[in-house]
Amino acid sequence: MRRSRVNLADKPDETGRIRVRLDHRTIVLIKSMDKFAYWKERYPKAEVLDDPAKGRKP
């Protein structure tokens, strides 16, 4: 039996973390923009989806 996917883009983010899309199907949550540099060098197309420190959307 296949497990259903969880769509993180639709779930509300109560943790105050930054949501980052690494590629067309992978989304990770990071604690600070310092970690974004780490992911950006491995995934050049990475983009910030929302940053709670600056508001909901970039």
N, CA, C and O of each residue as an XYZ file, in Angstrom:
232
protein
N       0.843     -1.178      0.000
C       0.000      0.000      0.000
C       0.895      1.250      0.000
O       1.834      1.366      0.787
N       0.584      2.133     -0.868
C       1.395      3.339     -1.018
C       0.927      4.420     -0.044
O      -0.271      4.649      0.122
N       1.885      5.070      0.589
C       1.571      6.161      1.507
C       1.273      7.431      0.713
O       1.955      7.727     -0.269
N       0.265      8.175      1.132
C      -0.077      9.407      0.418
C       0.937     10.502      0.733
O       1.516     10.533      1.819
N       1.139     11.376     -0.205
C       2.093     12.467     -0.049
C       1.517     13.587      0.803
O       0.311     13.832      0.809
N       2.404     14.257      1.517
C       2.011     15.421      2.301
C       2.482     16.647      1.542
O       3.674     16.779      1.264
N       1.587     17.530      1.207
C       1.934     18.733      0.472
C       2.283     19.838      1.471
O       1.393     20.452      2.060
N       3.587     20.088      1.660
C       4.031     21.091      2.629
C       3.705     22.507      2.195
O       3.624     23.407      3.031
N       3.517     22.718      0.906
C       3.208     24.065      0.429
C       1.831     24.515      0.904
O       1.578     25.713      1.023
N       0.942     23.564      1.174
C      -0.404     23.903      1.619
C      -0.562     23.938      3.132
O      -1.525     24.509      3.643
N       0.383     23.329      3.856
C       0.280     23.296      5.313
C       0.742     24.626      5.912
O       1.715     25.205      5.428
N       0.074     25.118      6.941
C       0.544     26.332      7.602
C       1.828     26.050      8.376
O       2.018     24.947      8.889
N       2.690     27.026      8.457
C       3.974     26.866      9.126
C       3.930     27.575     10.470
O       4.124     28.790     10.529
N       3.678     26.838     11.558
C       3.613     27.442     12.881
C       4.973     27.488     13.567
O       5.097     28.101     14.628
N       5.980     26.868     13.003
C       7.260     26.758     13.678
C       8.133     27.995     13.527
O       9.111     28.138     14.261
N       7.814     28.892     12.601
C       8.639     30.075     12.393
C       9.883     29.800     11.577
O      10.832     30.583     11.593
N       9.877     28.698     10.870
C      11.029     28.355     10.034
C      10.838     28.873      8.623
O       9.731     29.241      8.229
N      11.912     28.898      7.872
C      11.910     29.391      6.505
C      11.705     28.204      5.574
O      12.415     27.203      5.667
N      10.744     28.320      4.685
C      10.430     27.256      3.747
C      11.204     27.494      2.450
O      11.119     28.574      1.866
N      11.959     26.487      1.998
C      12.823     26.603      0.819
C      12.510     25.474     -0.153
O      12.453     24.309      0.240
N      12.309     25.820     -1.425
C      12.130     24.808     -2.467
C      13.495     24.547     -3.091
O      14.124     25.459     -3.629
N      13.954     23.284     -3.016
C      15.252     22.923     -3.564
C      15.171     22.608     -5.054
O      16.020     23.039     -5.834
N      14.159     21.865     -5.436
C      13.920     21.571     -6.845
C      12.412     21.517     -7.060
O      11.657     21.960     -6.194
N      11.967     20.997     -8.162
C      10.545     21.049     -8.488
C       9.668     20.242     -7.533
O       8.455     20.454     -7.512
N      10.231     19.324     -6.741
C       9.392     18.521     -5.851
C       9.859     18.453     -4.403
O       9.203     17.811     -3.582
N      10.977     19.099     -4.067
C      11.535     18.989     -2.724
C      11.473     20.320     -1.993
O      11.976     21.332     -2.481
N      10.843     20.310     -0.804
C      10.751     21.495      0.041
C      11.340     21.149      1.403
O      11.006     20.111      1.976
N      12.212     22.005      1.927
C      12.789     21.813      3.250
C      12.490     23.035      4.101
O      12.236     24.122      3.581
N      12.523     22.847      5.413
C      12.363     23.939      6.362
C      13.701     24.171      7.032
O      14.321     23.233      7.533
N      14.154     25.425      7.043
C      15.427     25.760      7.672
C      15.195     26.803      8.757
O      14.195     27.521      8.738
N      16.137     26.881      9.712
C      15.984     27.791     10.838
C      16.517     29.185     10.551
O      16.021     30.161     11.114
N      17.516     29.297      9.688
C      18.100     30.613      9.426
C      18.560     30.710      7.983
O      18.717     29.702      7.293
N      18.771     31.941      7.542
C      19.233     32.162      6.167
C      20.694     31.724      5.995
O      21.151     31.562      4.864
N      21.425     31.533      7.083
C      22.784     30.996      6.974
C      22.754     29.593      6.381
O      23.632     29.220      5.603
N      21.751     28.830      6.750
C      21.594     27.480      6.208
C      21.178     27.501      4.740
O      21.427     26.541      4.011
N      20.547     28.590      4.305
C      20.140     28.699      2.903
C      21.365     28.700      1.988
O      21.322     28.121      0.903
N      22.439     29.333      2.406
C      23.665     29.340      1.603
C      24.201     27.919      1.399
O      24.700     27.581      0.326
N      24.091     27.104      2.436
C      24.506     25.695      2.359
C      23.703     24.960      1.285
O      24.275     24.247      0.460
N      22.385     25.131      1.294
C      21.538     24.451      0.330
C      21.687     25.046     -1.071
O      21.599     24.322     -2.063
N      21.909     26.343     -1.156
C      22.009     27.019     -2.451
C      23.220     26.535     -3.247
O      23.158     26.452     -4.474
N      24.320     26.215     -2.564
C      25.494     25.737     -3.304
C      25.286     24.304     -3.815
O      25.903     23.917     -4.807
N      24.447     23.527     -3.172
C      24.143     22.175     -3.621
C      22.989     22.129     -4.626
O      22.952     21.276     -5.513
N      22.066     23.049     -4.470
C      20.906     23.157     -5.367
C      20.840     24.588     -5.893
O      20.213     25.440     -5.264
N      21.472     24.871     -7.031
C      21.521     26.239     -7.559
C      20.144     26.853     -7.838
O      20.010     28.077     -7.841
N      19.133     26.035     -8.069
C      17.799     26.570     -8.347
C      16.957     26.748     -7.081
O      15.756     27.000     -7.177
N      17.554     26.623     -5.917
C      16.813     26.763     -4.658
C      16.240     28.171     -4.540
O      16.864     29.152     -4.942
N      15.021     28.244     -3.972
C      14.369     29.544     -3.798
C      13.604     29.552     -2.474
O      13.084     28.526     -2.036
N      13.547     30.719     -1.852
C      12.818     30.883     -0.604
C      11.340     31.055     -0.930
O      10.965     31.937     -1.702
N      10.505     30.204     -0.334
C       9.066     30.304     -0.556
C       8.427     31.296      0.396
O       7.596     32.106     -0.014
N       8.805     31.240      1.662
C       8.325     32.223      2.624
C       9.284     32.317      3.795
O       9.899     31.330      4.197
N       9.399     33.522      4.334
C      10.297     33.812      5.445
C       9.486     34.503      6.539
O       9.105     35.661      6.367
N       9.211     33.839      7.648
C       8.383     34.435      8.700
C       8.967     35.717      9.294
O       8.220     36.554      9.802
N      10.282     35.881      9.239
C      10.901     37.086      9.790
C      10.559     38.325      8.962
O      10.511     39.435      9.490
N      10.320     38.129      7.656
C      10.022     39.252      6.765
C       8.567     39.297      6.337
O       8.186     40.136      5.520
N       7.765     38.419      6.870
C       6.386     38.306      6.433
C       6.169     36.957      5.813
O       7.086     36.136      5.782
N       4.996     36.709      5.323
C       4.649     35.380      4.822
C       5.309     35.050      3.488
O       5.832     33.947      3.333
N       5.306     35.946      2.539
C       5.883     35.663      1.204
C       7.095     36.566      0.991
O       7.147     37.669      1.535
N       8.089     36.099      0.190
C       9.278     36.937     -0.076
C       8.959     38.114     -0.971
O       9.846     38.908     -1.286
